[in-house]
């Protein structure tokens, strides 16, 4: 994962009570939902340390990063 200035991964509790990760990127008003939901914040934190999460974030960065 290669985040630049103004880009960050956010963890947010959803109205359903589950947790999800969002990617905030420069030039986009709303953060992107990474599409995974977890029962607890701790499980989400663990997932963010996996290769799967890093690859997914890199795909979003490649697709949506403004040059």
N, C-alpha and C positions, 0 to 999 in steps of 0.2 A: 504494500500500500504506500503510495507516494503522494501524500497530501501536500498541497501548496498553501501559502498564506491565504486565509479567508475560507478554507475548506476544513470541515470537521465532521466527525461521526457523533451523532447525538443519540442518547437513549431516552425513550419516552414511554410513560405508562399510557396505554390506550384506554378508551372508555370501557372496553370489555374486561379490563383488569389485567390484560396481558401486557408484555413489554415488547417494544420493537425498536430497531435501529433505523436511523435516518441519516442521510448524507447531505450536508449543506455544502453548496458549491457557489463560487462567485458567479454573478450574472444570472442567477436563478432566484426568484422571489421565495419559492417554497422548497424545503428540503425534499429529497427523494426518499421514499420508503423502500428499504432494501428487500421487503417482501417476506420477512420471516418474523414470526411472533413466538414469544416464550412465556412460560408461566411465571418466572421470577426474573428480577433484575440480575441476580447472580448467574443464572443460566445464560442470559443474554451476554453478560460480560465474558463468560467463558467462551461462548461462540465467537465473539469478536476477536479472540486470540487464535482462531483456527485458520488454516490455509483456505478453507471454503469461503469464509467471510472476507479474507483479504483478496482472494481472486474476484469475488463478486464486487467488492468496492472498486477494484482496479478496472473491471468491466464498465461500471458506471462512470468512472473518471474518464476513461477512453471515449465513451460514447457521448457524454454530455459536457465535458470540459470545453470552455470557450477559449479559442486560441487568441 
